[in-house]
Amino acid sequence: MNGPLYQPLSMSAQTAYAELQDQLRIQNIDRLRTLPGAFHKQTQKGRSYIYYGYRDLDGAGRMAYVGPEDQRVTELIKKYQELKLDDLTQNIRGLARSAEALGCACTLTKHFRVVNRLEQYGFFGAGGILIGTHAFLAMGNMLGVKWLSSNLTMDVDFAHAGKNVSIALGANVKISVHDALNSLEMGLLPITQFSGKTGAQYRNPKDPELRLDFVTPQTRSGGPVVLPELGLALECLKFMEFSLVGTTQAVLLSTEGACIVNIPAPERYAVHKLIIYGERPTSERAKSNKDIAQAAAIFKVLFDAGNEDLVRNAWADALSRGPGWVKRLNQGKMALLKRYPELVELGNA
């Protein structure tokens, strides 16, 4: 039997997190209202979302994602006018410090600066998604738990649904990822370029702990997907589309502050980790083990919270995608149950 995979955050920490998320959403709404436009609703795959529509400088219509249509977002849209921006910024910094002090997990400052700058430039409003270990870190705070395994990573991974807008957040904001990263003056350089476009990977040659990767689902050509609206090329990865369905929002924390990011739904993130477990080469066995550990922790939280149906639905979706998916998923499940036999509930998924 393994040790505990997580511990619940205190109610005070969870409350601080929820208040911080509300304040960040209000801040994002305030930014949008500097552009002439209006809020309205769109329905995708049976779920309703709130967007802000406006005209860009070139006259093109743009759509910025605000959040799911629920009472919380509706109230925030009404409430944002009551706060002055300076007060709001101060509130966010204070709440971020409180959330950290109360036990919420933080990411490395230099990684946060990258994510935060991309958020400021509109990357997440344009359908960008934070994936990998940083998403896992933010996911723990969102679920009200603290992960007990080591989550250190040198990579900051991002995804976008690319031209498959049916699984994106539906936004068509136009930004420049390259300009956003250059503005940080952190020595980040694109190490791969395709057709003269900005590459899908950024590295700082002098800092091996600062690596960025931008990925998208596999295409028929298998080559990189160039998105002019982002000024970016994205590397194609098999099975990536599974994590980009039904994404959610979370807060990424650091000692410098916090920002709202899009992340995969926890249950789909965990199932995806099992699918790609066997895809990694032997040289990346440590990453494979981390995949299994992260999946186990998420499954345990969801099972303990009575959310087995979320796991079963994600599992059924993966099994419905063909024999290649089934083979990989079962391989990942066998590896997980061998290491975490206490997750026997997964055998009934």
Secondary structure, DSSP 4 states (H G I P E B T S, - for coil): ----SEEEPPHHHHHHHHHHHHHHHHHHHHHHTTSSEEEEEEEETTEEEEEEEEE-TTS-EEEEEEEESSHHHHHHHHHGGGS-HHHHHHHHHHHHHHHHHTT-----HHHHHHHHHHHHHTTTTTT-EEEHHHHHHHHHHHHTEEE-S----SEEEEE--TT-GGGS--------HHHHHHTTTS--EES--BTTBPPSEEEETTEEEEEEEEEEE--SS-SPEEETTTTEEEEEETTGGGGGSS-EEEEEEETTEEEEEEE--HHHHHHHHHHHGGGS-GGGHHHHHHHHHHHHHHHHHHHHTT-HHHHHHHHHHHHTT-HHHHHHHHHHHHHHHHH-GGGGGGGG-
